[in-house]
Every structure is written in structure tokens, then in C-alpha cells.
């Protein structure tokens, strides 16, 4: 599917080729990218700092805004320390560089975001994938490499289908020594847990008595739930400080613009003071879920505001997608790793969508599906774990993350891949 250049946007509407559409895509889960208080904070930040620091934070590009946001995020996530990076991808890259000296084996969910597998592979770690959401398989693999230092890595909420990692079970199968759990929580932050603290909190890992301080790390993005820009590493000070000291992807880059960081600080304040946003998000997700189910569309069972499904073959979905646009709705039809098929609808709802907008989307889907020649929706089968060849202990070793080419220059341990 071709990209759709957006001419202008609000939290619920976009303009494409001069046509206004009600948008049900992207990851602006709480609508904070367009919240007036956040926009005002960014404007003031521009007046205070200009557009860019024009230098790395480790030279002359650090600001009090970055320092304060790190402290505020550490308090929010209830961890020892946070580090803010230029964006979410670089947060994982920085963490990989920080871990590789003491941890040699990375056990990753097979459907992890590519930034996760890329980060540990590029850092020189041995990367082994386990079947999607299978904590038992992850633990069995981790137990084979205790002496080398093991990290289990997973997305918190998987972007393609909204499935949620069994974080507590993954924590419980961690080896007792030289082992860490890393959760990439880009789609769980501001969506799950108390006040949006994410997947670990959703599963009760923030309860007293669980030694999160030394064994669990969280990476996330400021660009989704908070609606701003930047990445975050959150966890024990020893590892976060090491990332700050040695991670070239952090040390050698200009940080996220301080005005945007001021926006993120304000967005975090809004999240903390206004729990109604998360309540509205859950109400809207429930309303949209019920609407799709009434149409006979099969959905992955998740509380996340992400709805992934197919309605027929590719040609039929192309026609439905076009009819939705003609009716004034954008419901993205995408080709992205991790979904049920090569192409599928990935619809998201946010806290600012109205009931009328949600009901209108469902009605537009109903009309578009009914107008198809077969007049029948063939819902997506519930995703199934990938079956691996026998003799691999439920995992497969990765040279690089799927079709993402890693060169020997990036990682001397890797052979050259065919072009």
C-alpha cells in the first residue's frame, strides 16, 4: 500500500488530498499530541531554547528540560534512573550497547519489534527467538546459557495485533543470576497499568517485594502515548549509567529538541492529573471492539486499543479500504511484520474519538463489507505461535533480525548477508 501524505491533522481527523477523513490509525492513544497544554508547553520551549541544541548531550547539548524529564520519568516508572534518547529506536540500540559487555545471549520473542532484535544483534550478542508469548520456551532457552549472561527481551504490547507479553511469567522464568528482563513498552506506556505505567504494572510486577530495581528494564517511546518525540531507558542505575557512558548511538547524536521535551513533560503531567483520559480510552476501545464483533470480525483478544483483522482476500480489502475513504474514514490497510497475514487492517482508537465517530466507522465497515461480491466477512484466525523445526529447543538463532540486513561493519561477528 502506498504511503498517504497527511496535509493536516487533529487527534481524530486528517486531511489527505484535500479530503477530510476521520482517522483511526497511528498511536496517539490519549490524544496528547494535540492537547492544548502540551502544545503551549512546546511553544514556550521554542521561545526558551530555539529549535535544537545543535550538539550532543555529552558536550554542550544537555538541557535542564532533559534532566528534569528523566527524573520525572524515573519517579513515574518507579525505577532508579532513566535516560532520554533521541527516539525510541535509539533507546533499544543504546541499551544493547550497554548490555553486551556483561550479557552475551539475547532471548527474544519472535515478533519483537525490529529495533529490539537489531539492537542486541548489532551489539554482538547471540540472538535466539522463542515462540510468540511462550514464557516457558523463553525460560527453557535462558536456562541453557546462564553462564554467559542472559537477557529475555519482549515487546510489552505488540504493535501489529495488540497481544500483550506475559511479563510476570517471563520474570518468573528468569535465571536467578546474570539474567535480565527487558520490556519494550512503546505501546503499553500510557495504555496499560495504573495511570498508564505500562505492561509490567499491568501484570503486577510493580508490587512490593518484586526486585524490579536490578532485574527489569523498560524501554519506550515518547512519540506514542505521550504524543511527543524521544526514547526512554528505565531501570537500574548501573545499566542506565553505562548506557550514558558508552552508548555511541546516544553520545554521538543530537538529542530530541528541548521544546519537544518540554511538551513531553507537560504530557506526563496531564497523564498524572487526568485519569479520565485512560478511562475514555478503555471505554472507546470497548465500544469499537463490540462494534467489530457484531459484524462478525474476528479480533485478537486484547484490552489494547489495537484492532487487527482481515475481511477477505487482498483485492476485497483494497476495495473496502477505498470505500471507507470515500465514506470519510481512514482505517489503515497495512503491510507490517507481525500481523495475521501479509496485509491486514490495523485500526486504532484513542481517548478523544467520539461515540458518533466510532459508530460511524462501524457503519461504514458494514456497508463496505456488505457491498462485496461474496457479501461475507471472513475474519482473521486467531494468531498462532510459529512452529519451529524439531531439535531447536523451541527457538531459532538469528543472524540478524529477519530481513533487516546487518553488515560486518555494524557487527564484526556477523557474516556478510547476500544483497
C-alpha positions as CSV (number, residue, x, y, z in Angstrom):
1,X,0.0,0.0,0.0
2,X,1.3,3.4,-0.9
3,X,2.1,6.0,1.8
4,X,-0.6,8.5,2.5
5,X,0.9,12.0,2.9
6,X,-1.2,13.9,5.5
7,X,-1.7,17.6,4.8
8,X,-3.0,18.4,8.3
9,X,-4.3,16.6,11.4
10,X,-6.0,16.8,14.7
11,X,-6.3,13.9,17.2
12,X,-9.3,12.4,15.3
13,X,-9.2,14.0,11.8
14,X,-6.7,14.2,9.0
15,X,-6.8,15.9,5.6
16,X,-5.5,13.8,2.6
17,X,-5.6,15.2,-0.9
18,X,-7.9,18.0,0.3
19,X,-10.4,15.5,1.7
20,X,-11.1,15.5,5.5
21,X,-11.2,12.0,7.0
22,X,-11.9,10.7,10.5
23,X,-8.7,8.8,11.3
24,X,-8.5,5.5,13.1
25,X,-4.7,4.9,12.7
26,X,-1.4,5.7,14.4
27,X,-0.6,5.5,18.1
28,X,-1.8,8.8,19.6
29,X,-3.6,6.8,22.2
30,X,-4.6,9.6,24.6
31,X,-4.7,12.4,22.0
32,X,-1.9,14.2,23.8
33,X,-0.1,15.1,20.5
34,X,-2.9,17.7,20.1
35,X,-3.6,18.6,23.7
36,X,-3.6,22.3,24.2
37,X,-1.5,22.3,27.3
38,X,1.1,20.2,25.6
39,X,1.1,22.5,22.5
40,X,1.5,25.5,24.7
41,X,4.5,23.9,26.5
42,X,6.2,23.3,23.2
43,X,5.6,26.9,22.1
44,X,7.2,28.2,25.3
45,X,10.0,25.7,24.9
46,X,10.8,27.1,21.4
47,X,10.9,30.6,22.8
48,X,13.2,29.4,25.5
49,X,15.6,27.1,23.6
50,X,15.0,27.6,19.9
51,X,14.6,24.5,17.7
52,X,17.7,22.4,18.5
53,X,20.6,22.1,21.0
54,X,22.8,21.6,17.9
55,X,25.1,19.3,19.9
56,X,25.3,16.0,21.8
57,X,24.1,16.0,25.4
58,X,27.6,14.9,26.4
59,X,29.1,18.0,25.0
60,X,27.1,21.3,25.1
61,X,23.7,19.9,24.1
62,X,22.2,18.9,27.5
63,X,19.4,21.0,29.0
64,X,17.5,21.2,32.3
65,X,14.4,20.1,30.4
66,X,16.0,16.8,29.5
67,X,17.4,16.3,33.1
68,X,14.0,17.1,34.7
69,X,12.1,14.8,32.3
70,X,14.5,11.9,33.2
71,X,13.9,12.5,36.9
72,X,10.1,12.7,36.4
73,X,10.0,9.5,34.3
74,X,12.1,7.7,36.9
75,X,9.5,8.6,39.6
76,X,6.6,7.7,37.3
77,X,8.0,4.2,36.4
78,X,9.3,3.7,40.0
79,X,12.8,2.9,38.9
80,X,16.2,4.1,39.9
81,X,17.1,6.1,36.8
82,X,16.0,7.0,33.3
83,X,17.9,8.1,30.2
84,X,16.1,10.0,27.4
85,X,17.4,9.3,23.9
86,X,16.7,11.0,20.6
87,X,13.9,8.5,19.7
88,X,12.5,5.0,20.6
89,X,14.7,3.0,18.2
90,X,17.8,4.6,19.6
91,X,16.7,3.7,23.2
92,X,16.9,0.0,22.3
93,X,20.2,0.5,20.4
94,X,21.7,2.2,23.4
95,X,20.5,-0.5,25.8
96,X,22.0,-3.2,23.5
97,X,25.4,-1.5,23.6
98,X,25.2,-1.2,27.4
99,X,24.3,-4.8,27.9
100,X,26.6,-6.6,25.5
101,X,29.7,-6.5,27.8
102,X,28.2,-8.5,30.6
103,X,25.4,-10.3,28.8
104,X,26.2,-12.5,25.7
105,X,22.8,-14.1,24.9
106,X,19.6,-12.4,24.0
107,X,16.4,-14.5,24.1
108,X,13.8,-12.5,22.1
109,X,10.1,-13.0,21.3
110,X,9.9,-14.0,17.6
111,X,7.6,-11.0,17.0
112,X,9.6,-8.4,18.8
113,X,9.9,-5.0,17.1
114,X,12.9,-5.0,14.8
115,X,14.6,-2.3,16.9
116,X,14.9,-4.9,19.7
117,X,16.4,-7.7,17.7
118,X,18.5,-5.2,15.7
119,X,19.9,-3.7,18.9
120,X,21.2,-6.9,20.5
121,X,22.4,-8.3,17.2
122,X,24.3,-5.2,16.3
123,X,25.9,-5.1,19.8
124,X,27.3,-8.6,19.1
125,X,25.1,-10.6,21.3
126,X,23.9,-14.1,20.3
127,X,20.2,-13.8,19.4
128,X,17.7,-16.6,19.8
129,X,14.0,-16.2,19.1
130,X,11.3,-18.0,21.2
131,X,7.7,-18.7,20.1
132,X,5.4,-15.7,20.4
133,X,4.3,-15.1,24.1
134,X,5.7,-18.5,25.2
135,X,7.3,-17.8,28.6
136,X,8.0,-21.5,29.2
137,X,10.1,-21.7,26.0
138,X,11.9,-18.5,26.9
139,X,12.8,-19.8,30.3
140,X,14.0,-23.1,28.9
141,X,16.3,-21.3,26.4
142,X,17.6,-18.9,29.1
143,X,18.5,-21.8,31.4
144,X,20.8,-23.2,28.8
145,X,23.0,-20.0,28.8
146,X,23.2,-19.0,32.4
147,X,27.0,-18.9,32.4
148,X,27.1,-16.4,29.5
149,X,24.7,-13.9,30.9
150,X,21.1,-13.9,29.5
151,X,18.6,-11.2,28.6
152,X,15.0,-12.1,27.8
153,X,13.5,-9.3,25.6
154,X,9.9,-8.8,24.6
155,X,7.6,-6.0,23.5
156,X,5.1,-5.2,26.2
157,X,2.2,-4.7,23.7
158,X,2.9,-5.9,20.2
159,X,2.1,-3.2,17.8
160,X,0.8,-5.4,15.0
161,X,-2.0,-7.1,16.8
162,X,-2.2,-5.7,20.4
163,X,-1.1,-9.0,22.0
164,X,0.4,-8.5,25.5
165,X,3.5,-10.1,26.7
166,X,3.2,-12.4,29.8
167,X,5.6,-10.2,31.7
168,X,5.1,-11.7,35.1
169,X,5.7,-15.3,33.7
170,X,8.8,-14.1,31.9
171,X,10.1,-12.6,35.1
172,X,9.4,-15.8,37.0
173,X,11.4,-17.9,34.5
174,X,14.4,-15.7,34.6
175,X,17.5,-17.5,35.9
176,X,18.4,-16.3,39.3
177,X,21.8,-14.9,38.4
178,X,23.2,-12.9,35.4
179,X,19.8,-12.5,33.8
180,X,17.6,-9.6,33.0
181,X,14.1,-9.0,31.5
182,X,13.8,-6.1,29.0
183,X,10.3,-4.9,28.0
184,X,10.0,-2.6,25.0
185,X,6.8,-0.8,26.1
186,X,6.2,1.7,23.4
187,X,2.5,0.6,23.1
188,X,1.9,-0.2,26.7
189,X,3.1,3.1,28.2
190,X,0.0,5.3,28.7
191,X,-2.3,2.4,27.8
192,X,-1.9,-0.3,30.5
193,X,-1.3,-0.4,34.2
194,X,-2.0,2.2,36.9
195,X,-2.0,5.7,35.5
196,X,-0.5,4.3,32.3
197,X,2.7,2.8,33.8
198,X,2.6,0.0,31.3
199,X,2.9,-3.7,30.9
200,X,5.0,-4.5,33.9
201,X,2.5,-2.7,36.2
202,X,-0.5,-4.3,34.3
203,X,0.9,-7.7,35.4
204,X,1.6,-6.6,38.9
205,X,5.4,-6.5,38.6
206,X,5.4,-3.2,40.4
207,X,4.1,-4.8,43.6
208,X,6.2,-4.6,46.7
209,X,8.6,-7.5,47.1
210,X,9.4,-7.9,43.5
211,X,13.0,-6.9,43.0
212,X,12.5,-4.9,39.8
213,X,15.3,-2.5,40.6
214,X,18.1,-4.9,39.5
215,X,16.4,-7.3,37.1
216,X,13.9,-5.5,34.9
217,X,14.5,-2.7,32.3
218,X,11.9,-0.8,30.3
219,X,12.4,1.0,27.0
220,X,9.7,3.1,25.5
221,X,8.9,6.0,23.2
222,X,7.7,9.4,24.0
223,X,6.1,9.5,20.5
224,X,3.0,7.4,21.0
225,X,1.1,7.5,24.3
226,X,2.6,10.9,25.3
227,X,2.3,12.2,21.7
228,X,5.7,13.8,21.6
229,X,9.1,12.6,20.5
230,X,12.1,10.8,22.0
231,X,13.0,7.5,23.6
232,X,13.5,6.3,27.2
233,X,15.6,3.7,29.0
234,X,14.3,3.0,32.6
235,X,15.8,0.7,35.1
236,X,18.8,0.1,37.5
237,X,21.3,2.9,37.7
238,X,24.2,0.7,36.9
239,X,22.9,-0.2,33.5
240,X,21.4,3.2,32.7
241,X,24.6,4.9,33.6
242,X,26.6,2.5,31.5
243,X,24.4,3.4,28.5
244,X,25.1,7.0,29.1
245,X,28.8,6.4,29.3
246,X,29.4,4.1,26.4
247,X,26.4,4.0,24.0
248,X,27.6,5.8,20.9
249,X,24.0,5.9,19.5
250,X,23.3,8.2,22.5
251,X,26.6,10.0,22.9
252,X,27.1,10.8,19.3
253,X,23.7,12.2,18.4
254,X,21.8,15.5,19.0
255,X,19.0,14.9,21.5
256,X,15.3,15.4,20.9
257,X,14.6,19.1,20.6
258,X,14.2,20.6,24.1
259,X,10.9,22.2,23.2
260,X,9.5,18.8,22.4
261,X,10.9,17.5,25.7
262,X,9.0,20.3,27.4
263,X,5.9,19.0,25.6
264,X,6.6,15.5,26.9
265,X,7.0,16.9,30.5
266,X,3.6,18.6,30.2
267,X,2.0,15.5,28.6
268,X,3.3,13.4,31.6
269,X,1.7,15.9,33.9
270,X,-1.6,15.7,32.1
271,X,-1.5,11.9,32.3
272,X,-0.9,12.0,36.0
273,X,-3.6,14.6,36.8
274,X,-6.3,13.5,34.4
275,X,-7.1,9.7,34.8
276,X,-10.3,10.3,32.7
277,X,-8.1,10.1,29.6
278,X,-7.3,6.4,30.2
279,X,-10.9,5.7,31.2
280,X,-12.1,7.2,28.0
281,X,-9.5,5.2,26.0
282,X,-10.8,2.0,27.5
283,X,-14.5,2.9,27.0
284,X,-13.8,3.8,23.4
285,X,-11.8,0.6,22.8
286,X,-14.7,-1.5,24.3
287,X,-17.2,0.3,22.1
288,X,-15.2,-0.3,18.9
289,X,-14.5,-3.9,19.8
290,X,-18.2,-4.6,20.3
291,X,-19.0,-3.0,17.0
292,X,-16.5,-5.1,15.1
293,X,-17.7,-8.3,16.8
294,X,-21.3,-7.5,15.8
295,X,-20.0,-7.5,12.2
296,X,-18.6,-11.0,12.7
297,X,-15.0,-9.8,12.5
298,X,-12.6,-12.0,14.5
299,X,-10.3,-10.0,16.7
300,X,-7.2,-10.8,18.8
301,X,-8.3,-10.9,22.5
302,X,-6.6,-7.9,24.0
303,X,-7.5,-4.9,26.1
304,X,-5.2,-2.7,24.0
305,X,-6.9,-0.2,21.6
306,X,-5.4,-2.0,18.6
307,X,-7.7,-4.0,16.3
308,X,-6.0,-6.2,13.7
309,X,-8.1,-8.3,11.2
310,X,-8.7,-9.3,7.7
311,X,-12.1,-9.2,5.9
312,X,-11.3,-11.3,2.9
313,X,-8.6,-11.5,0.2
314,X,-6.3,-8.7,-0.7
315,X,-8.4,-7.4,-3.6
316,X,-11.5,-7.3,-1.5
317,X,-9.7,-5.5,1.3
318,X,-8.4,-2.9,-1.2
319,X,-11.9,-2.2,-2.3
320,X,-13.2,-2.0,1.3
321,X,-10.4,0.4,2.2
322,X,-11.2,2.6,-0.8
323,X,-15.0,2.6,0.1
324,X,-14.1,3.6,3.7
325,X,-12.1,6.6,2.4
326,X,-15.0,7.6,0.1
327,X,-17.2,7.4,3.2
328,X,-14.9,9.7,5.1
329,X,-12.9,7.2,7.2
330,X,-9.3,6.2,7.3
331,X,-8.9,2.6,8.6
332,X,-5.3,1.7,7.7
333,X,-4.7,-1.3,5.5
334,X,-1.1,-2.1,6.1
335,X,1.8,-4.5,5.3
336,X,3.8,-4.7,8.5
337,X,5.7,-7.5,10.2
338,X,3.8,-9.4,13.0
339,X,0.3,-9.3,11.6
340,X,-2.0,-12.3,10.8
341,X,-1.3,-12.0,7.0
342,X,0.9,-10.0,4.7
343,X,-1.7,-7.3,4.5
344,X,-4.3,-6.5,7.1
345,X,-6.4,-3.8,8.7
346,X,-4.8,-2.3,11.8
347,X,-7.4,0.1,13.3
348,X,-6.7,2.1,16.5
349,X,-8.9,4.2,18.6
350,X,-7.9,7.0,21.0
351,X,-9.3,8.7,24.1
352,X,-10.6,11.7,22.1
353,X,-12.7,9.8,19.5
354,X,-16.4,10.4,20.0
355,X,-19.1,7.8,20.2
356,X,-20.5,9.1,16.9
357,X,-17.2,8.7,15.1
358,X,-16.7,5.2,16.4
359,X,-20.3,4.2,15.4
360,X,-19.8,5.8,12.0
361,X,-16.7,3.8,11.3
362,X,-18.6,0.6,12.2
363,X,-21.5,1.5,9.9
364,X,-19.0,2.3,7.1
365,X,-17.3,-1.0,7.5
366,X,-20.7,-2.8,7.5
367,X,-21.7,-1.0,4.3
368,X,-18.4,-1.7,2.6
369,X,-18.4,-5.4,3.6
370,X,-22.0,-5.9,2.5
371,X,-21.3,-4.4,-0.9
372,X,-18.6,-7.0,-1.6
373,X,-19.5,-9.7,-4.2
374,X,-19.4,-12.5,-1.6
375,X,-21.1,-10.3,1.0
376,X,-19.4,-12.3,3.7
377,X,-16.7,-11.3,6.2
378,X,-14.0,-13.9,6.7
379,X,-12.5,-12.9,9.9
380,X,-8.8,-13.5,10.7
381,X,-8.0,-16.6,12.6
382,X,-6.5,-16.1,16.0
383,X,-2.7,-15.7,15.6
384,X,-0.9,-19.0,16.4
385,X,2.7,-19.4,17.6
386,X,5.2,-20.2,14.9
387,X,6.1,-23.9,14.8
388,X,9.9,-24.4,14.8
389,X,11.9,-27.3,13.4
390,X,12.5,-30.1,15.9
391,X,15.7,-30.2,17.8
392,X,16.0,-26.4,18.4
393,X,14.5,-26.3,21.9
394,X,11.7,-24.2,20.8
395,X,13.9,-21.4,19.4
396,X,15.9,-20.4,16.4
397,X,19.1,-18.5,16.3
398,X,19.1,-15.3,14.3
399,X,22.0,-13.9,12.3
400,X,20.1,-10.6,12.0
401,X,16.5,-9.5,12.6
402,X,14.7,-11.2,9.7
403,X,15.1,-9.2,6.5
404,X,16.9,-6.3,8.2
405,X,20.4,-6.5,6.8
406,X,23.2,-6.3,9.4
407,X,26.6,-5.8,7.9
408,X,30.0,-6.9,9.4
409,X,30.8,-3.2,9.8
410,X,27.9,-3.0,12.3
411,X,28.7,-6.3,14.0
412,X,32.1,-8.0,13.2
413,X,30.7,-11.3,14.4
414,X,28.2,-11.5,11.6
415,X,28.9,-12.8,8.2
416,X,28.1,-10.7,5.2
417,X,24.5,-11.3,4.1
418,X,23.6,-11.7,0.4
419,X,22.4,-8.4,-1.1
